[in-house]
Amino acid sequence: MLLYAIVTTGVILVLVFSNSETRQITIIIYIVMSQLGMYFGLYTSIRNFKAYLLWLCFGVMHLILYFCFRGNPAIKMYRGNPTAGLLNTIVLLLLFQFLRYLSLKFQNREFVAPARGGGPDLFENKKVTFADFVIFVIYMGSWFGLTMLSLSMQSNQH
């Protein structure tokens, strides 16, 4: 989490001090890596309540970053300001916990992220079940839908 705090600080510095194209690319990569990384790389650590609360704090930081940079013309792109994607982080964290609850209720175990090639998950070497794939589709569909919604909200503000 310290590494993520350092990366977030670096992103803020880029958003303040770099050229327009670098700002745009940086914020898009930051948003995508954060929100997909929660599912693929952090699903074991954010099961811990304290770690989850820290990630919620990062979600609040994403809201603050959105409100600080949403009107910045140097970040604006054709379809609007990409910082709107920062609004999705808290929603995706809440969805993660809801999907975790469903997995515990119906599978009697934590869900795992499907590995490439259909093998066991990368962190716990557990067999991936059909329910794990359904959870994966729900999370990815929600991420994609929220991303498209935030883009459409931005383009409607022109």
N, C-alpha and C positions, 0 to 999 in steps of 0.2 A: 504494500500500500504506500510505502514511502516512495517507491519508484513511480507510482501513479501520481503522487503529489508533486514530484519533481517534473514529470511530463506535463502535468497541468500547468505548473508555473512556466515551463518553457512555451507552452501553447499561448498562454496569456502574453508573454513577452513578444512572441511572433505576431499576435493580433494587434499589439500596440506599435511595434517598431518596424515591421517588415513591409514589403510592397504588397499591392492588392492581390496579385495572383498567388503569392506565397500564403497570404492570409486565408484565401479561399480554400486552397488545397489542404492546408494544415487543419482547418476547422472540420472539414469533411472527413479527413482521415482520423482525426481525434474522436469524432462522434461515432463513426463506424466501428473503430477498434474498441472503444469503450463499451458500446452497447452489445456488440457481438462477443467481445471478450468476456463479458459477464457470464454468458451462457457457456461458451466453449472452454474458457480457461479458468474461470473462478467459481464454477458451480459447486465445487467441494468446499471452498473456503467461505462462501457467503451462506452456507448452511449454519455457520457459527453466528449466533445472534449479535455478538459484538462486532464481528467483521461486517455483517449486514448493516448494522447501524452506521458504521464508518462509510460504507458505500452509499447509504442514504444521504450522508453528509456530502459526499461527492455529487450526488444528484441535486442537492440544494445548491452546491457550487455551480453546477451546470445551469440551474435557473438564474443565478446571479450573473453568470457569463452571458446568458441569453439577453437579459435585460440591459446589460452594459453595452453589448455590441449589436443589438438587433437593428438599430438605425444607422449603423456605420456604413457610409456609401462605399468605402474601400473594400468591404466584404461582400457587398451586394453582387449577385449574379443575375443572369437573364431571368431565371424563375424565382428570384427573390433572395433573401438573405439565408444562407445555409445554417446559421446559428439556430434556426427554429428547430432543428433536429435535437438540440440539447434539451428541449422540453420533454422528450420521450424517455429520458433516463429513469426518472422516478416511476413512471408508469410501468416500464419494463422490469424494474426491481420489484414492484408490487405484484406484477404478473408472475415473476419467477417464484415468489413465495406462494402464490395461489396454486401454481402448477406443482410445486413441491408438496403442498398439502394434499392435492389430489393424488399424487403418486404414492404418498404415505398411506392414504386412505384406501386406495384401490389395489396397490401392489404390495403394500406393507414393506416398502423400502424406498429409499431416495431414488429419484430418477438419475440417469446418467446421460451424457451427451453421446450420440452415435459417433463411432469412429469411422474414418474413411476405410472403405473396403469391407465393411460389415463385421469387423472383429469386435473384441471387447473394448470398453471405454479405455481412454488413455491413463486415467489416474488411479482407478480402483480395480481395474482388470475384471469388471463385472460384465456379464452377458447383457447385451442390449436387447430389451424386450420390445414388443409391438407398441406398448404404452409409451415407452421412451421415444419411439419414433413419432407417435402422435403428439407428445409434448413438444418435441423438436419442431414439428410442423406448426403447431400453435404459436410457439415463441417466434419462429422465423416469419410466419405470416403476420403476426402482430407487429413485429419490428418493421417489416416491409410496408404494411398498411399505415402504421404511424408515420413512417418516413414520407410516404406519398401524401398523406393528409397534411403533414407540416409543410411540404412543398406546395401543395395546392392552396393552403391558407396564405402562404406568402405571395403566390402569383395573383391571388384575388385581391391583394391589397394595392395593386398598381392602379 
